[in-house]
Amino acid sequence: MRTRSTKLPSILIGFALSGVVLLAYTQTWVSVNVTSPSGGKVDVAAAGSAAAPALSALSLAGLALFGAITIAGPVFRVVLGALEVLLGGCVVLSAILATVDPVASATTAITKVTGIAGRDSVATIVNSHSMTAWPWVALVAGLAMAALGVAVITTSRRWPASARRYQAVRLVAADQTADPVVAWDTLTTGSDPTAASGDRPDDAR
């Protein structure tokens, strides 16, 4: 693929990966069976919002990053690419922490259902637990985000320039004769306000 054609695909992939992370954040990550204080057994579903709460901010940051990269210059693109690598690494870390200790990642959800707080206390009432595929989806998406960030760093300097309408605005001094007060004062002296300063008619004799 030509370097010139990688800009739009990179941006679209960036949006898609952030969207996948945000979707994973809303889905069930851990299903836990616990013993309630009344003695009955209860199934508790812990979503990504409880197991990896940082994913919401990370995914929104990724969306904002690729929104900015559409109009960024070559140097700023490299900076944003590095930030994308960092965001991807944080997504991977969040997913790993959730999968390493599923019960701990479900503690908040369990407390809401049973009223029992504290990691050790919650662990004593857990009978069984199972992980869904969503933590792994987030993990893969995080790795892809990091790889995309590297790709942006290495190729974005050769991307086509942004449209001129996004460039810095240059201020041009306004013609003082556009001021109606100045124009009126000029007319009262017998001069033409539309003429150049060196082309005014001779004063009436």
C-alpha positions as CSV (number, residue, x, y, z in Angstrom):
1,M,0.0,0.0,0.0
2,R,1.3,3.5,-0.8
3,T,2.2,5.7,2.1
4,R,-0.1,8.4,0.8
5,S,-3.1,6.0,1.1
6,T,-2.5,5.1,4.7
7,K,-3.8,8.3,6.3
8,L,-7.6,7.6,6.0
9,P,-7.3,3.9,6.8
10,S,-5.2,4.7,9.9
11,I,-7.8,7.2,11.1
12,L,-10.7,4.9,10.5
13,I,-8.9,2.0,12.2
14,G,-8.1,4.3,15.2
15,F,-11.8,5.2,15.6
16,A,-12.8,1.6,15.3
17,L,-10.4,0.3,17.9
18,S,-11.4,3.0,20.4
19,G,-15.0,2.0,19.7
20,V,-14.3,-1.7,20.4
21,V,-12.7,-0.8,23.7
22,L,-15.7,1.3,24.6
23,L,-18.0,-1.6,23.7
24,A,-16.0,-4.0,25.8
25,Y,-16.3,-1.6,28.7
26,T,-20.1,-2.0,28.6
27,Q,-20.1,-5.8,28.4
28,T,-20.0,-8.6,31.0
29,W,-16.4,-9.6,31.9
30,V,-16.8,-11.9,34.9
31,S,-19.7,-14.0,36.1
32,V,-19.6,-14.9,39.7
33,N,-21.7,-17.2,41.9
34,V,-21.8,-16.0,45.5
35,T,-23.5,-16.9,48.8
36,S,-25.7,-14.0,49.9
37,P,-26.0,-13.0,53.6
38,S,-29.3,-14.8,53.7
39,G,-27.6,-18.0,52.7
40,G,-28.9,-18.3,49.1
41,K,-26.7,-18.4,46.1
42,V,-26.7,-15.5,43.7
43,D,-25.2,-15.0,40.3
44,V,-23.4,-11.7,39.8
45,A,-22.3,-10.3,36.5
46,A,-19.4,-7.8,36.5
47,A,-19.2,-5.6,33.5
48,G,-16.0,-4.0,32.2
49,S,-17.1,-0.8,33.9
50,A,-16.5,-2.6,37.2
51,A,-13.6,-4.8,36.2
52,A,-11.6,-2.2,34.2
53,P,-13.2,1.3,34.9
54,A,-10.3,3.1,33.2
55,L,-11.3,1.8,29.8
56,S,-14.0,4.4,29.3
57,A,-11.6,7.3,29.6
58,L,-9.0,5.5,27.5
59,S,-11.4,4.8,24.7
60,L,-12.8,8.4,24.6
61,A,-9.2,9.7,24.6
62,G,-8.5,7.5,21.6
63,L,-11.5,8.9,19.8
64,A,-10.4,12.5,20.5
65,L,-6.9,11.7,19.5
66,F,-7.8,10.6,16.0
67,G,-10.2,13.5,15.7
68,A,-7.3,15.8,16.3
69,I,-4.9,13.9,14.0
70,T,-7.1,14.5,11.0
71,I,-6.0,18.2,11.1
72,A,-2.6,17.9,12.8
73,G,0.7,18.8,11.2
74,P,3.5,16.3,10.7
75,V,5.3,17.0,14.0
76,F,2.0,16.9,16.0
77,R,1.0,13.6,14.3
78,V,4.2,12.0,15.7
79,V,3.3,13.2,19.2
80,L,-0.3,11.9,18.8
81,G,1.1,8.6,17.6
82,A,3.2,8.2,20.7
83,L,0.1,9.0,22.8
84,E,-1.8,6.3,21.0
85,V,0.9,3.8,21.9
86,L,0.6,4.9,25.5
87,L,-3.2,4.6,25.4
88,G,-3.0,1.1,23.9
89,G,-0.5,0.0,26.6
90,C,-2.9,1.2,29.3
91,V,-5.8,-0.7,27.8
92,V,-3.7,-3.8,27.7
93,L,-2.7,-3.3,31.3
94,S,-6.3,-2.8,32.4
95,A,-7.4,-6.0,30.7
96,I,-4.5,-8.0,32.1
97,L,-5.2,-6.9,35.7
98,A,-8.8,-7.9,35.3
99,T,-8.0,-11.4,34.0
100,V,-5.2,-12.1,36.6
101,D,-7.7,-11.7,39.5
102,P,-11.3,-12.0,38.3
103,V,-12.8,-12.1,41.8
104,A,-11.0,-8.9,42.7
105,S,-12.2,-7.2,39.5
106,A,-15.8,-8.2,40.3
107,T,-15.6,-7.0,44.0
108,T,-17.5,-3.8,43.3
109,A,-20.4,-5.6,41.5
110,I,-20.5,-8.2,44.3
111,T,-20.7,-5.5,47.0
112,K,-23.6,-3.8,45.2
113,V,-25.6,-7.1,45.2
114,T,-24.7,-8.5,48.6
115,G,-23.8,-5.5,50.6
116,I,-20.6,-7.2,51.7
117,A,-17.5,-5.0,51.3
118,G,-13.8,-5.6,51.4
119,R,-11.7,-7.8,49.2
120,D,-11.1,-10.6,51.7
121,S,-14.7,-10.7,52.9
122,V,-16.0,-10.9,49.3
123,A,-13.5,-13.7,48.5
124,T,-15.0,-15.8,51.2
125,I,-18.5,-15.8,49.7
126,V,-17.5,-16.6,46.1
127,N,-18.4,-20.1,45.1
128,S,-17.3,-20.1,41.5
129,H,-16.4,-17.6,38.7
130,S,-16.0,-17.6,34.9
131,M,-14.5,-15.1,32.4
132,T,-16.2,-14.1,29.2
133,A,-14.3,-13.2,26.0
134,W,-14.6,-9.5,26.4
135,P,-11.4,-9.0,28.5
136,W,-9.5,-10.7,25.7
137,V,-11.2,-8.5,23.1
138,A,-10.1,-5.4,25.0
139,L,-6.6,-6.9,25.3
140,V,-6.3,-7.5,21.6
141,A,-7.8,-4.0,20.8
142,G,-5.2,-2.5,23.1
143,L,-2.3,-4.3,21.4
144,A,-3.7,-3.1,18.0
145,M,-3.9,0.5,19.3
146,A,-0.3,0.4,20.3
147,A,0.7,-1.0,16.9
148,L,-1.3,1.6,15.2
149,G,0.4,4.3,17.2
150,V,3.8,3.0,16.0
151,A,2.5,3.0,12.4
152,V,1.4,6.6,12.7
153,I,4.8,7.6,14.0
154,T,6.6,5.9,11.2
155,T,4.4,7.0,8.3
156,S,2.5,10.2,9.2
157,R,5.4,12.5,8.1
158,R,4.6,11.4,4.5
159,W,0.9,11.8,4.7
160,P,-0.7,14.5,2.5
161,A,-1.0,17.9,4.1
162,S,-4.3,18.9,5.7
163,A,-6.6,21.1,3.8
164,R,-5.8,24.8,3.8
165,R,-9.0,25.7,5.5
166,Y,-7.6,24.1,8.7
167,Q,-4.3,26.1,8.6
168,A,-3.7,29.0,10.9
169,V,-5.7,32.1,10.0
170,R,-3.7,35.1,8.9
171,L,-4.9,38.5,10.0
172,V,-4.9,41.3,7.3
173,A,-5.1,44.9,8.3
174,A,-8.4,46.4,7.4
175,D,-8.6,49.4,5.0
176,Q,-9.3,52.4,7.2
177,T,-11.5,53.9,4.4
178,A,-14.0,51.1,5.1
179,D,-14.9,53.0,8.3
180,P,-18.0,55.2,7.4
181,V,-16.8,57.9,9.9
182,V,-13.4,58.1,8.2
183,A,-15.1,58.1,4.8
184,W,-17.4,61.0,5.8
185,D,-14.5,63.0,7.1
186,T,-12.6,62.5,3.9
187,L,-15.6,63.7,1.8
188,T,-15.9,66.9,3.8
189,T,-12.4,67.8,2.8
190,G,-13.2,67.3,-0.9
191,S,-11.3,64.1,-1.3
192,D,-12.4,60.8,-2.8
193,P,-12.3,58.1,0.0
194,T,-12.1,55.3,-2.6
195,A,-9.0,56.6,-4.3
196,A,-5.5,55.6,-3.3
197,S,-3.6,58.0,-1.1
198,G,-1.5,59.1,-4.0
199,D,-4.4,59.5,-6.4
200,R,-6.5,62.0,-4.7
201,P,-7.8,64.9,-6.9
202,D,-6.2,68.3,-6.5
203,D,-7.9,70.6,-4.0
204,A,-10.4,72.9,-5.5
205,R,-9.1,76.3,-6.3
